[in-house]
Amino acid sequence: MTRVLQDSTTVSAAREAAAELRSLRTGLAQLATDDQHYGSPVTVISGAQAMVGESEKMRAAIREAHHLSAARTASAQLIVARDSGHAIPITEPEVVARAALALFDRDHFAADLNR
């Protein structure tokens, strides 16, 4: 975990994050108008918290995009990672693990995922 944190605070990482944020608005706008219905099964994991340098307005737009993505498929499931922003596999790996396991047995794990 320490190595991940060190690597994420370099100048190069900051440049990559800035480039990603510049293209994010365009991507969110395209997603909002996309009428594609995604295949099954679909699990969308959405981080609830804004990251350092990310406005709450931007996080709200990302959460809305995640809701739209999940809503486009009848069998989709939306999981909110309440203590995470973008790096859910690092901050809440158990959420990702439970979601992956649930793909194999949705009936058994579905009730447990949103606790």
N, C-alpha and C positions, 0 to 999 in steps of 0.2 A: 504494500500500500504506500509506503514511503516513497518508493521509486516512482510510482504513478503520480503522486503529488508533486515530486520534484520535476518530473518531465512536463507536467501540465502548467508549470509556472515559468517556463522559459520564454524568451522573446519570440522564438519560432512558434511556440504554442499560442502565444497571444496573437500573432499575425494570422495563424490558421483560424482561430476563433473569430477574429474580425472579418475575415473573408467569408466564413460560414454565415455570420450574422447579416452581411451585406446581401447574400443571395437568399436568405431565409424569407424575407418579405415577399419576394417574387414567388418563391415556392409555395408559401401559404396562400397567396392569391390564386395560384393555379389550382391548388387543392380544393379551394372553396368552389371553383367552377367545374371541377372534374366530375363527370357523371359516371365514371367507371365503377362498377361493382366488383369488389374483390372476392377472390375465391375463399373457400372454407377449408380449414378453420382459420380464423383471424383473431389474434390477441393483440391489443394495443395497450402498451404500458406508458402512462403519462406521468411525468414528474410534476408535482404540485408547486414546488418552490422555485422562485427565481434564482438564477445563478448569480455569482458576483459579476457585476457589469451588465446584467440583463434587467431591463425595466419590468415592473409588474405588468405593464401593458403588453409587452412582448410575450411574457410567459402566458398571459391570458389568451393571446392570439394562438399560441402554440397549443394550449390546452383545448381551445375550441377546434383547432384543426384535428387534434386527436379524436375528439368527440365526433366530428364529421366523418372521419375515416372509419370509425367503429360503426357508426349509424348506417353506412352504405352497404353493410353485409348483415343479413338477418341473423347469422349465427356468430357474429363477432362479439367479443367480450372486451370491455374497457376496464383496465385496472389502474387505479390512481395510486402512485407511489407518493404517499403524503410527506415523506421526509427527504425527497430527492428533487433535483432539478433535471439536468440533462444526463448526468452520469449514473443512472440507476443501477447498472451492474456493479458499480463500485460502492455506492452509498447504501443500497438495499439489495444485495445479491440474492437474499432469500425470496424477494418478490419475483425476480426473474426466474429463479429455480422452480418456485411453485407454479409459475405460469407455464414453464416448459413441461413440467410433469403433467400439468392439467391437459395439455394437448393430447397426451396419451390416454387419459381417462377423465374426460370433462365431467361426467356425472359424479365421480368420487371427489374431485378436488374443487369444483366450482364454488361450492358454498364456503370453502375455506379461504379463497383467494383475496377477498376484499375485507378481511378482518384487520 
